[in-house]
């Protein structure tokens, strides 16, 4: 086969993968058929997509008071990787809330149309096709196509067996996966991606674990990528017993001296989660010491060009510290209250969940265990994940399945609790109806 035929074959295989992935993705069908008690009672109750609607009215009220669009937004503005104004606003906001050891400035930033684009760009920049990127299980399911579908990197899932994925013992599992991949394939591992705070576990990595993971990356010259999209959605857990969860500390706040080459450290953030604004499509790569990396990202910035209107709205929000301080405070209170509410709903129905959360807006719960309790003909070692998912869809309730999130054990699902109380009640009612079927 000629070189051109090989290239065409590779393109075709990736295109086929995209078609298969798209055909299996129910999310968009669900989003176009959402439940409303009065107008669409037979629609889907969507507690699977990580959207936070609790502060929408608050944010829209602020934006609508402030909105005055200048004509410049109808032009190419300042270019594809972020306007001067937006970069200054993001830098000031990050310096206030992420407590970086070294102040972030505009030259450290590359703006994208969402954090998914930022992840894909980083994968393309750090790894050649076939090279590895480490990703701990369970993981945010869309990381897989973000990292691999178009960039061609190989995602190397890291299994933890019975140890805590966010613990020091977990660091050893990353190293084992790295060594095994390199020895068996002859290809290098080029990156390690964390979701910090963690999706779907809803917890933060302790500072000492971040340091050990950075040291591991330094040892093997691997890029350390910390996706901190839930950084400010950290709240007080007032319902779970046991040790208090650790608070959030950004990778930007770590003294890297003697730990890792700063050129290997990159942090991601965006407006989708902390400001409940998935539709703004605004993300940012923060790389404080790697100008070559930022140069590479600028070269493909045209393909992740954020809308000038999105940049303008984000600047309006981030520049107003009085508003953002109050917004973050209220958002944390509502997330804490809603977590308590949905956990009480799960407990009252005998559904086991992973306790100790204090971040983001989801709970990791074991519906497989409850299903087997209700259906005693099932064996304890039967993986009922697909059966449960089928029954959930029949009852028109949508959850994120652990099988698509790299769960090491069957039967686990992610429920999003950043919805109105009545919506959550209907979700749990339908979940129980599905499990009892």
N, C-alpha and C positions, 0 to 999 in steps of 0.2 A: 504494500500500500504506500502511495506517495505521501510526502509531508503534508501537501494540501488536503489529500483525502483523509489523513489521520486527524488533521485539525477540524475538518468538516464533521468527521465521525464524533469527535469530542463535543463539538457544539451541539450536535443532534442529541447525544446522550444527556447533556445537561438540560436541553430543552424538554426532552421526554421526562426527566426528573421533575421539572417545574410543572408540567401538565399533571403528573401523578400527584404531586404535593397539593396542587390546587384542587384537584378533584376530591381529595380527602379532607379538605379544610371546610368544616361546617360553619365556621364563624360568620362568614358573610351571608349565608342563607339565614342564619339566626338573626343577624343584625337587621335584616330586611323584613322580619316577621316578629316584632317584639310585642310582648303581652301588654295590653292595657285593659284594666277591668271593665271599662265602659265601651271602648271602641274596638278592641281586638282581644276578647277574652280567651280565644283559642291560640294566641300567639305564644312564642317562647318566653319563658322567664330566663333572662340571661344573667347568670352569676358566674360565668366562666371567663369573660373578657375583663381585663384589669383596667377598668375605668372607675374613677372616683367622681360621682355626681353630687356629693354632699355639699360642695361649696360653689356649685355652678352659679346660683343666683347672686352670691356675694361677689364673685369675680366679674360676672356680666354687668352688675350694677356699677362697679368701678370703671370698667372699660367703656361702657356707654356714656358715662359722665365725661370721660377724658378724650373720647375719640374725635380726632380732627385730622383727616388724612391729607398730607401734603402731596403735591403733584409729582414729586421725585419718586414716590413709590410706584408710579406707573412706568418708570425707566428701569434699566439694569442696576440702578442704585450704585453701591460701592463694590460690586463684584460678587462672585458666587460663594465666598466663604465667610460672609458676615460683614455687616456695615460697621463703620467706625463707632457709631453710637451704640449699637447693640453689643459689640465686644467690650466697650467700656462699662456698659451696664452689667453684663455678665461678670466681668472681672470684679467689680465692686461688690456685687451680690455674693459671689463665691468667697471673696476675702472676708466678708462679714459672717457668713454662716458655715463655711467649711473649715475655717481656722487653719489655713495652709501655713506651713512653716516658712515658706518663701512666698511673698505676695504674688498672686496671679496678675499678669497684665495682658493687654490685648494681643501682644505678639505670641502668646502661648496658645492661642485659640484657633480652632477651625470650626465654623458653624455649618451645620447640615440640616436637611429637612427631616429631622427626627433622629433618635438614637440608633434605630435599626440601620440607617444609612451610615452612621458613624462606625458602627461595629463592622459592617461589611467593608467599608473603606480600610479600616485598620487590618482586617484579615488579609485583604488584597496587598496592603503595603508591607506586612511583616513576613508573609509566607508565600512561597511558590506553590503551585498546584501539587497536591499530594503531601506536602509537609503538614505537620501536626499542630493542633491547638488544643490544649487541655481544658476540659469542662467538667466540673464536679456534678455528680448526680445527687438528688434530682436537680434538674435545671429548667430554666425558662425554655419551653419547647421551640420557640422561634429562633433561638440562638443557632440551632442547627442549620437552617437555610441561610440565615444571616452570614454565618461564618464560611459556609461551604458551597452553597448552590452556584453562585456566580464566581466568587474568588477561587474556588477549587481546592481550598484547604481541606485537610482531613480532621474532623472533630474526633478527639480522643476522649471518650467518656471515662471519668474516674469513679470507680466503685469504692465504697467505704465499708462494706459489710455491716458490722454492728457498731462501728465507731461514729461519733458525731462528725458530720462533714465540716463543721465550723470549728473543730478543735485542733490541738497540736498533733494528735494522732492522725488526723486527716491529712496533714502535710506529708507524712510518709507515704500515704496512698497516692498522692500526686506524683511523688518521685518514682514509685514503683510503676505507675502507668507510663510515665515518661521513658524510663529505661526500657521497659518492655516494648514500647512502640518503636524506639530507635533500634533496638537489637533485632527485632523481628522484621522490620521493613527496610532498614538501612537509610531511613529518612529522618530528618531532624524535627524535633518539636520546636516551634518558633514562638508560641504564645501560651499564656495562661489567662483565662477569662474568669473573673468573679462577678457575680451580681451581689453588690454590697450596699444596702441591706439585701438579704437573700430572697429571691423568688424561686420556689414557692414557700419556703419555710418561714418567712416573716421574721427573721432575726438578723442581728448584726454580727460581723466578724470581730472578735476581740482584737485589740491592738497588737498583742504579742503574736497572734496567729498571722496577722497581716505581715508582720516583720519576718516571720519564719518562711512564709510563702515568697516574700521578696528575696530572701537569702537563697531559697531554692532556685528562683529565676536567675539570680546572679551566677550561681554555680554552673548552670547550663546555658547561660546567655540567652534567656528566654524573656520575651516582652511580658510585663505584668500589666494587665488591663483591668481596671476596676470600674465597673458600670455602677454608678452611684445615683441612678435615676430615682430611687426612693429615699434619698438622703435625708430629706426634711419631713418625710412622712413617718416619723418615729414618735411614739406616744407611750403613755403609761398603761401598763397592764395591771388592772385592779381586780382581776377575777381569778387568775390561775394561782395555785399554791406552788411552793417551791422557790428555788433561787431566783432572784431578780435577773431579768435579761440584761445583757450589757448594752450600753448606749452606742450610738453611732460615732465613729471617728474616721474621718476621710483619709484615704491614702495620701492625700496632699499634706496632711498634718504630720506625717511620719518623717523623722530625721533620717535621711537616707545614707548619711555618712557611715561608711564601713558596712553597709547593708546591701546596697544595689547601686549600680550605675544609674543615675537619674535619667539617662537617655532611654532606659528600658521601661519607664513608668508612665502610664497614660491613664487619665481619668475621664469618664463620660458622664454627662448630665443632660437633662432636658426638661421641658415644661409639662410633658404628658402626665406625669404621675403626681409630683409635688404640687402642681397647680391644676390638676384635673382637666388638662387641656390637650388631650390626645390629638384633637383636630387642628391645633396650631402647627403641628409638624415642625418642631424646633428642637434641635439637639446641638451638642457641642463636644468636641474633643479638646481636652486640656493636656498639653504635653509641654512641660516647662523647660526641658533641656534638649529636646531633639528637633532641631530646626530642619534637618533632612526629612524627618517624618512629616512635619507640617508642610514642607515643600512638596512632597509626594502627594499629600492629600489635596493641596491646592491644584495640582495638575489634573485631578479628576473632580474638582469642586463643581464644575458645570452640571454634573449628573446628580448632585444633591443640593441644588440651589434652593435655599429657603425663600419663600415668598416675601417680598418687601413689606406686605401688610402684616404677615406673621412677625417679622423682625420689629416692625413699628409697635405692634401690640405688646410684644414681649418687653421691649424697652420701656414702654409706659409703665408696665407692672413692676419690673425689677428696679427701676430708678426710684420708686416711691417706698422708702424704707418703712415709713409709718404704716402704709397699707400692707406690705409684705410681712412685717412683724405680726400684725394683728391677724392676717390671713393664716399664717403658719400656726399661730396659737389656737385659733378656732378650729382649724382643720385637725390638729392633733387631738383636741377635746372630742370632736365628733367621731374620729376614728377609734379612739379609746372606748367611747360609749357603744359604738356599733359592734366592735369586737366583743365586748361583754354581752351584748344582746344576742349575737349569733352563736356564741359559745353556749349561752344558756339554752338556746333552742336545740343545739346539738346534744347537750347533756340530757335534756328532758326527753329526748328521743333515743338515748342510749347509743349515740354515735361517738366512737373514739376519734380523737383528734390530737395533733401534735401541739402540745402546750408550750408556753414560754415565749409566745410572740410579743413583739413590741414595735414592729415596723411594717410598713406597706399596708395592704388592705385585703389580705386573704388568709384563709385557714386551710391547712393540709389535713384532710380527714380520711378515715378508713371506712369507706362504704362497703367494701368487700367483706369485712368482718361482720358488719351488721346484716348484710344480705345472707351470709352463711348461718347466722343465728336464727334468722327468720325462715330459712330453708334448710332444715336439718339433714336433708338427703345429700347436701353438698359436703364434700370432704374438706377438711381444714386446709389441705395443701392445694386445693383447686384454685386456679387464678380465674376469678369471676369478673375481671375488669371489663372485658368486652360485653359480657351479658348485662352487667349493671349499666354500662354506657348506652346500650340498646334500649333498656327499659327507661332510662332517664329521658332519652330522646322521644320515646313513645308518649311520655307524660309531658312533653314540651318544656323540659327544664334543661338548660345547657350549663355544663361544668367543664373545667379543664381536666382531662384524663391524665392520671399519673403515667400511663403507658406511653404518652406522647411527651412526657416531661422527664423521662429517664428514670422513673422510680425503680428502685431495686426490689421492691415488694409489690405484689399485685393488690388491686382493690383501692388504691389511694387516689383521691381527687382533690382539686383545689376549688374552694368556694370563695368568691369575692364578696366582701361584706360592706363595701362603700356604696350602698344603695339605700333607699328609704326603707323604714321598718316594715311597712305593709308588703313591700316587694320581697323582702327577706323572708317574711312569714309564708308568703305564697311559694317561695322557692323551697323552703324546708318541707312544706306540706306536700309538694309534688315529689320531692326526693323520697319522702317516706312512702308515698303511694307507689312509686316505682319499685322501691325495695320490697314492699309487701306483695307485689304482683307475682 
